[in-house]
Amino acid sequence: MMMERNVSPWAVVTGASGGLGMELARDLARRGFRLLITARSKPRLTQVARELEAAHGRQVLYEVADLATATGVQQVFARAQQLDVFPEVLANNAGVGMYGEFADQDLASIRSMLQLDLISLTELTHLFAAQMRAGNGGRILLVGSMAAYQPVPMMAAYGAAKAYVLSFGEALAAELAPQINVCVLSPGIMETGFGSVSGYKHPDSLRPMILKASKVAQIGLDALFAGRSGVIAGRLNGLMALVSRLLPRRFSAQTTVRMERKTQR
């Protein structure tokens, strides 16, 4: 049974079946939001929805959709309209990475990654931003990455996509203010399944920088509700981002590729 729209605000969270997306959904439910969550895995999505409803007493709806396809965005937006969900918050989290030599990677997989990380994120942001602007405003969280702050050999296309997200979000933060607050969350390495999916294996030297996904979700949402345009999760990550901006980009790229090839031996 549908609840009245004015009982509590809605939030839409993509990629919510696990990892950071699930933690963003959990944190938003804790803050009093009803949720429309989406991901590809129906078993995981239904499980997360049941768990969040039981734990926080908030209505949690879900839509199984693949945002790595050209039709996924329209499916999610149409479902939101059908359910009379007009979100105050959009957490654009769904994303995937690929690790390895660019020329050796499967082109179809690269295209699918860019559709998810770049095109679908842009389209979903456009649809909900237009709706928010026509209504009472809202907040949009874009999940970027530390990979946005320098060239990333061995993850070249992924890093470039995240650099787009950072620039896109910073521009929208100025363009849509004050009616819509846009914030880019830049996580570093987290305790999620990203590594196993992308094939990336982090060096032991980076272990002190690993954060729990729940902590990153809290950092991102705190920044969003504080009206900030961006936040880097973790002090060490923030320091690394600052240093990377001071170094020549060619030097950063050459240093990174040497380290990566040494690590993966």
PEQUIHU-V406485 format. One line per field, one symbol per residue. ss: DSSP state (~ for helix, > for strand, _ for the rest). psi: psi as a letter, one per 20 degrees, with the letter a starting at -180 (. if undefined). burial: + if it has 9 or more other C-alpha atoms within 8 Angstrom, else -. Layout:
BEGIN
ss->???
psi->???
burial->???
END
This chain:
BEGIN
ss->_________>>>>>____~~~~~~~~~~~~___>>>>>>__~~~~~~~~~~~~~~~___>>>>>_______~~~~~~~~~~~______>>>>_________~~~__~~~~~~~~~~~~~~~~~~~~~~~~~~~~___>>>>>>__~~~~______~~~~~~~~~~~~~~~~~~~~~___>>>>>>>___>___~~~~~_____~~~~~~_>_~~~~~~~~~~~~~____>>>__~~~~~~~~~~~~__~~~~~~~~~~~~~~~__
psi->pqrqhjgqrqqppqljirbhghhggghhhhjjqqqoqqrhogghghggggghghhikqpoqqooqoijrhigghggghggghjkonqhppnnhprqrpprpgiiqphhhgggghgghfghggggggghghgghicjaappppocqhiiirqnqilghghhghhgggggghghhhhiqihppppppnqcprmajgghghjpoqqhiihiipqqhhgggggghgggiijqiqppopghhhghhgghihqphgggghgghggghghj.
burial->--------+++++++++++++++++++++--+++++++++---+++-+++-++----+-+-++++-+++--++-+++-+++---++++++++++-+++++++--+----+-++++++++++-+++-+++-+++---++++++++++++++++++++++++++++++--++-++--++-++++++++++-+++-++-++++--------++++++-++++++-++--++++++++--++--+--++---+--++--++--+-----
END
